[in-house]
Amino acid sequence: MMYLIDSNCFIEPHRSFCPTDVGISFWNKLRDLALSRVIRSLDKVKNELIGNNDALADWIIANLNRDFFIRFDNPETIGRLSEISNWASASKFYTDKAKRKFLKLDKADIYLVAFASIAPEQWTIVSQEIPAPSQPGEIKLPDVCNKYNVRCIFLKDMFREMHETF
């Protein structure tokens, strides 16, 4: 099992309890797991992370190898992206605002699900997003994962599964 990391697993710790200059052991653990290739992410996540031009972006550039971020652009994942986009657009449950937000191509969520759903037995998405399957106002990553049979867990649960501490 490999873990595919959402941008909020970097952003939330950095902005709240564990900035890169305070939570050194946390950030070192993420770097070590990335170097061992147990965790990975997508180039779309990298774009979100370095777009802020802050201390987190500096850490990402200095500590994560280029190959940590998998390129999304292959025919199979692009086909699945189209399928998920069509599902979201056609949904009668979600509001138009929720659909527009989810379908923004500068956000990584839809790409993460499309990528992981090609081989769900190999990938678990790790996100801090809380499911909300009965709320039509936002399409949540864990809910889309559920629809496409992709396992989605919280960052703390990933560490527990791997028996990792920091």
Secondary structure as UniProt FT lines:
FT   STRAND          2..5
FT   HELIX           8..15
FT   TURN            16..17
FT   TURN            20..22
FT   HELIX           24..35
FT   TURN            36..37
FT   STRAND          39..42
FT   HELIX           43..50
FT   TURN            51..52
FT   HELIX           55..63
FT   HELIX           66..68
FT   STRAND          69..70
FT   HELIX           75..90
FT   HELIX           96..102
FT   TURN            105..106
FT   HELIX           109..118
FT   TURN            120..122
FT   STRAND          123..126
FT   TURN            133..134
FT   TURN            136..137
FT   HELIX           141..147
FT   TURN            148..149
FT   STRAND          151..153
FT   HELIX           155..162
//
